[in-house]
Amino acid sequence: MTFPLQELTRLIAPDLTLVGAVVGFNGTLVRVATERGAVTARSLDALAVGDRVLVRHGMATRAPVAQHIYPV
């Protein structure tokens, strides 16, 4: 059983991480293209157009990149 406030919080802001690419800036906000469409988020990182980011709870952070490349 969940508390009503927790259920309401989950409905308003689901705990979901989106992966996307920065497509533009609107003042202090970053516009990110994701699989679900364009999303506007805030960011503390220095980002540029084309950077891959993770969007979670309205904050965009730089997505991790592969450190090793293995030949196939």
C-alpha positions as CSV (number, residue, x, y, z in Angstrom):
1,M,0.0,0.0,0.0
2,T,1.3,3.5,-0.9
3,F,0.6,6.8,0.7
4,P,-1.5,9.2,-1.4
5,L,1.2,11.8,-1.5
6,Q,3.8,9.4,-2.8
7,E,1.3,8.2,-5.5
8,L,0.6,11.8,-6.5
9,T,4.3,12.6,-6.7
10,R,4.8,9.6,-8.9
11,L,2.0,10.6,-11.2
12,I,3.2,14.2,-11.5
13,A,6.9,13.5,-12.0
14,P,7.6,9.9,-12.9
15,D,11.0,8.5,-12.1
16,L,12.2,8.2,-15.7
17,T,15.5,8.9,-17.4
18,L,15.4,10.1,-21.0
19,V,18.4,10.0,-23.3
20,G,18.6,12.6,-26.0
21,A,20.7,15.2,-27.8
22,V,20.9,18.9,-27.3
23,V,19.3,20.8,-30.1
24,G,19.1,24.3,-28.8
25,F,19.1,26.7,-25.9
26,N,16.4,29.0,-24.6
27,G,18.1,31.4,-22.1
28,T,19.2,29.2,-19.2
29,L,17.2,26.2,-20.4
30,V,18.4,23.4,-22.7
31,R,16.2,21.9,-25.4
32,V,16.7,18.2,-25.8
33,A,15.4,15.9,-28.6
34,T,14.4,12.5,-27.1
35,E,12.5,9.5,-28.3
36,R,9.4,11.0,-26.8
37,G,9.8,14.4,-28.5
38,A,11.5,17.6,-27.5
39,V,12.0,18.3,-23.8
40,T,13.1,21.5,-22.0
41,A,15.4,21.0,-19.0
42,R,17.9,22.9,-16.9
43,S,21.6,22.0,-16.8
44,L,24.6,22.7,-14.6
45,D,27.1,21.3,-17.2
46,A,28.5,23.3,-20.0
47,L,26.7,21.8,-23.0
48,A,26.8,22.4,-26.8
49,V,24.5,21.6,-29.6
50,G,24.8,17.9,-30.5
51,D,25.9,16.7,-27.0
52,R,24.3,13.5,-25.7
53,V,22.6,14.0,-22.4
54,L,20.5,12.2,-19.8
55,V,17.4,14.0,-18.6
56,R,16.1,13.1,-15.1
57,H,13.8,15.2,-12.8
58,G,14.1,18.2,-15.2
59,M,17.9,18.3,-15.1
60,A,20.1,17.5,-18.1
61,T,23.5,16.0,-17.4
62,R,26.1,14.9,-19.9
63,A,25.7,11.2,-20.9
64,P,28.6,8.8,-20.3
65,V,30.5,7.7,-23.3
66,A,32.3,4.4,-24.0
67,Q,35.8,4.3,-22.7
68,H,36.9,1.2,-24.6
69,I,36.3,0.2,-28.1
70,Y,36.7,-3.5,-29.0
71,P,37.1,-4.7,-32.6
72,V,34.4,-7.2,-33.7
